[in-house]
Amino acid sequence: MFTLTLALLVFLLPLAWSPGPGNMVFAAIGAREGLAASWPASLGYHLATWVVTAAIGLGFATITQAAPGLMRLISLAGAGYVLRLAWRFWQAGRLGAMAPTGARTGIGDGAALLLFNAKAYVIIAAMFSQFLPADADWRLVLWITTVFTLHNLLAFTCWTWAGDVILRRYRTPRSARLLNRVCGLLLAGIALWMALR
């Protein structure tokens, strides 16, 4: 079990820490709201990660392989959702509010981000294809699921913290608006990338 876990962590290192859609969104949330305010979205994302990963490990991958159009649909829905977040950032003015109404990212936003991220499904399926022996039982599926989720939580927290560090440099209303616009444009770019790949 120790050897498998160590190999799994090495496999996950570039995947979890590289600037993918999830990391970039959480860096933007950290920059917009701060690390402390990001926890509801992080909780939603990582609860959804655990559930989706366990489901794929226990057999959901066969459904997505049988219906390849489902992955494309998930990818397009994810692009639309990230574009919605980009619009909320673009509209935001002062620090501490995601939009003029003062709405912050929450548990549902985090969960939706994972559920609509087709890249996550592919990574999870690839992970199980490499680390789940044919004779494995549900306990190993849940162990791999938990390691994967906790590793992602650590990576996302670091990305969010990095965004929070940026936040401290943008205290004036003018610089906050500039930061919001930059984050909005970055998220719109990520949405476009998700839609076109």
C-alpha positions as a Python dict, from the first residue, in 0.01 Angstrom:
ca = {
    (1, 'M'): (0, 0, 0),
    (2, 'F'): (285, 241, 84),
    (3, 'T'): (457, 185, -252),
    (4, 'L'): (131, 228, -442),
    (5, 'T'): (51, 550, -252),
    (6, 'L'): (397, 693, -315),
    (7, 'A'): (375, 613, -686),
    (8, 'L'): (26, 766, -697),
    (9, 'L'): (151, 1090, -539),
    (10, 'V'): (435, 1113, -792),
    (11, 'F'): (182, 1056, -1073),
    (12, 'L'): (-48, 1326, -934),
    (13, 'L'): (222, 1588, -871),
    (14, 'P'): (229, 1750, -1216),
    (15, 'L'): (-146, 1702, -1265),
    (16, 'A'): (-257, 1865, -941),
    (17, 'W'): (-2, 2147, -927),
    (18, 'S'): (6, 2261, -1290),
    (19, 'P'): (-211, 2562, -1385),
    (20, 'G'): (-528, 2386, -1502),
    (21, 'P'): (-883, 2524, -1494),
    (22, 'G'): (-948, 2435, -1128),
    (23, 'N'): (-623, 2581, -1000),
    (24, 'M'): (-668, 2900, -1200),
    (25, 'V'): (-1024, 2948, -1077),
    (26, 'F'): (-916, 2902, -716),
    (27, 'A'): (-621, 3139, -762),
    (28, 'A'): (-871, 3394, -892),
    (29, 'I'): (-1104, 3329, -597),
    (30, 'G'): (-811, 3374, -360),
    (31, 'A'): (-718, 3699, -532),
    (32, 'R'): (-1077, 3820, -524),
    (33, 'E'): (-1200, 3702, -183),
    (34, 'G'): (-896, 3587, 14),
    (35, 'L'): (-799, 3243, 142),
    (36, 'A'): (-1037, 3238, 439),
    (37, 'A'): (-1342, 3320, 225),
    (38, 'S'): (-1255, 3049, -28),
    (39, 'W'): (-1324, 2756, 204),
    (40, 'P'): (-1692, 2704, 112),
    (41, 'A'): (-1604, 2677, -260),
    (42, 'S'): (-1309, 2453, -177),
    (43, 'L'): (-1529, 2231, 38),
    (44, 'G'): (-1782, 2198, -246),
    (45, 'Y'): (-1512, 2124, -501),
    (46, 'H'): (-1339, 1860, -293),
    (47, 'L'): (-1656, 1688, -173),
    (48, 'A'): (-1758, 1662, -539),
    (49, 'T'): (-1407, 1539, -623),
    (50, 'W'): (-1435, 1259, -369),
    (51, 'V'): (-1781, 1152, -488),
    (52, 'V'): (-1696, 1164, -861),
    (53, 'T'): (-1363, 988, -809),
    (54, 'A'): (-1524, 710, -605),
    (55, 'A'): (-1799, 675, -867),
    (56, 'I'): (-1547, 647, -1150),
    (57, 'G'): (-1339, 401, -952),
    (58, 'L'): (-1648, 191, -883),
    (59, 'G'): (-1761, 182, -1245),
    (60, 'F'): (-1878, 519, -1380),
    (61, 'A'): (-1595, 515, -1635),
    (62, 'T'): (-1775, 240, -1829),
    (63, 'I'): (-2074, 472, -1875),
    (64, 'T'): (-1864, 759, -2011),
    (65, 'Q'): (-1678, 521, -2244),
    (66, 'A'): (-2008, 389, -2376),
    (67, 'A'): (-2134, 745, -2436),
    (68, 'P'): (-1839, 957, -2556),
    (69, 'G'): (-2073, 1248, -2629),
    (70, 'L'): (-2136, 1275, -2255),
    (71, 'M'): (-1778, 1391, -2196),
    (72, 'R'): (-1814, 1659, -2464),
    (73, 'L'): (-2138, 1775, -2305),
    (74, 'I'): (-1973, 1793, -1963),
    (75, 'S'): (-1682, 1987, -2113),
    (76, 'L'): (-1911, 2243, -2279),
    (77, 'A'): (-2117, 2282, -1962),
    (78, 'G'): (-1794, 2339, -1770),
    (79, 'A'): (-1680, 2604, -2017),
    (80, 'G'): (-2015, 2780, -1978),
    (81, 'Y'): (-1990, 2768, -1600),
    (82, 'V'): (-1635, 2909, -1595),
    (83, 'L'): (-1750, 3180, -1837),
    (84, 'R'): (-2026, 3267, -1587),
    (85, 'L'): (-1763, 3298, -1313),
    (86, 'A'): (-1554, 3517, -1546),
    (87, 'W'): (-1853, 3748, -1593),
    (88, 'R'): (-1903, 3771, -1215),
    (89, 'F'): (-1537, 3870, -1175),
    (90, 'W'): (-1563, 4123, -1457),
    (91, 'Q'): (-1865, 4289, -1293),
    (92, 'A'): (-1716, 4298, -943),
    (93, 'G'): (-1606, 4630, -807),
    (94, 'R'): (-1479, 4655, -453),
    (95, 'L'): (-1283, 4382, -279),
    (96, 'G'): (-1482, 4123, -93),
    (97, 'A'): (-1768, 4092, -342),
    (98, 'M'): (-1786, 3872, -649),
    (99, 'A'): (-2051, 4089, -812),
    (100, 'P'): (-2233, 4414, -746),
    (101, 'T'): (-2484, 4217, -538),
    (102, 'G'): (-2206, 4106, -302),
    (103, 'A'): (-2239, 3735, -388),
    (104, 'R'): (-1941, 3520, -296),
    (105, 'T'): (-1841, 3184, -433),
    (106, 'G'): (-1989, 2905, -227),
    (107, 'I'): (-2018, 2529, -190),
    (108, 'G'): (-2237, 2496, -499),
    (109, 'D'): (-1991, 2695, -711),
    (110, 'G'): (-1705, 2468, -606),
    (111, 'A'): (-1906, 2150, -670),
    (112, 'A'): (-2020, 2274, -1012),
    (113, 'L'): (-1663, 2356, -1107),
    (114, 'L'): (-1561, 1994, -1054),
    (115, 'L'): (-1876, 1838, -1199),
    (116, 'F'): (-1838, 2035, -1524),
    (117, 'N'): (-1463, 1979, -1562),
    (118, 'A'): (-1426, 1700, -1819),
    (119, 'K'): (-1048, 1711, -1775),
    (120, 'A'): (-1095, 1590, -1418),
    (121, 'Y'): (-1292, 1286, -1539),
    (122, 'V'): (-1016, 1195, -1783),
    (123, 'I'): (-744, 1233, -1518),
    (124, 'I'): (-941, 1023, -1269),
    (125, 'A'): (-1004, 746, -1523),
    (126, 'A'): (-635, 749, -1623),
    (127, 'M'): (-534, 734, -1256),
    (128, 'F'): (-747, 426, -1191),
    (129, 'S'): (-625, 258, -1509),
    (130, 'Q'): (-271, 287, -1375),
    (131, 'F'): (-316, 225, -1003),
    (132, 'L'): (-618, -2, -959),
    (133, 'P'): (-536, -370, -1011),
    (134, 'A'): (-805, -584, -1174),
    (135, 'D'): (-854, -783, -854),
    (136, 'A'): (-885, -475, -629),
    (137, 'D'): (-1188, -431, -406),
    (138, 'W'): (-1384, -121, -304),
    (139, 'R'): (-1148, -43, -13),
    (140, 'L'): (-859, 29, -250),
    (141, 'V'): (-1090, 242, -466),
    (142, 'L'): (-1180, 451, -161),
    (143, 'W'): (-815, 475, -51),
    (144, 'I'): (-704, 603, -395),
    (145, 'T'): (-1005, 838, -399),
    (146, 'T'): (-911, 984, -62),
    (147, 'V'): (-541, 1027, -148),
    (148, 'F'): (-636, 1195, -476),
    (149, 'T'): (-883, 1431, -307),
    (150, 'L'): (-649, 1532, -23),
    (151, 'H'): (-362, 1588, -265),
    (152, 'N'): (-584, 1813, -478),
    (153, 'L'): (-698, 1999, -166),
    (154, 'L'): (-338, 2078, -78),
    (155, 'A'): (-256, 2197, -431),
    (156, 'F'): (-571, 2410, -460),
    (157, 'T'): (-513, 2564, -118),
    (158, 'C'): (-164, 2670, -225),
    (159, 'W'): (-299, 2821, -549),
    (160, 'T'): (-570, 3002, -352),
    (161, 'W'): (-312, 3130, -105),
    (162, 'A'): (-103, 3261, -396),
    (163, 'G'): (-410, 3447, -520),
    (164, 'D'): (-466, 3582, -168),
    (165, 'V'): (-111, 3719, -165),
    (166, 'I'): (-196, 3908, -484),
    (167, 'L'): (-510, 4043, -311),
    (168, 'R'): (-301, 4224, -53),
    (169, 'R'): (-142, 4433, -328),
    (170, 'Y'): (-478, 4552, -463),
    (171, 'R'): (-647, 4741, -181),
    (172, 'T'): (-764, 5054, -364),
    (173, 'P'): (-1095, 5045, -556),
    (174, 'R'): (-917, 5120, -885),
    (175, 'S'): (-658, 4845, -846),
    (176, 'A'): (-928, 4603, -722),
    (177, 'R'): (-1131, 4667, -1038),
    (178, 'L'): (-819, 4607, -1250),
    (179, 'L'): (-753, 4278, -1069),
    (180, 'N'): (-1117, 4171, -1118),
    (181, 'R'): (-1099, 4249, -1490),
    (182, 'V'): (-771, 4057, -1531),
    (183, 'C'): (-914, 3757, -1341),
    (184, 'G'): (-1231, 3776, -1549),
    (185, 'L'): (-1033, 3775, -1874),
    (186, 'L'): (-817, 3484, -1756),
    (187, 'L'): (-1124, 3282, -1663),
    (188, 'A'): (-1287, 3364, -1997),
    (189, 'G'): (-973, 3235, -2167),
    (190, 'I'): (-990, 2915, -1963),
    (191, 'A'): (-1358, 2875, -2059),
    (192, 'L'): (-1267, 2913, -2427),
    (193, 'W'): (-988, 2658, -2393),
    (194, 'M'): (-1229, 2413, -2224),
    (195, 'A'): (-1487, 2459, -2502),
    (196, 'L'): (-1244, 2417, -2792),
    (197, 'R'): (-1030, 2123, -2680),
}
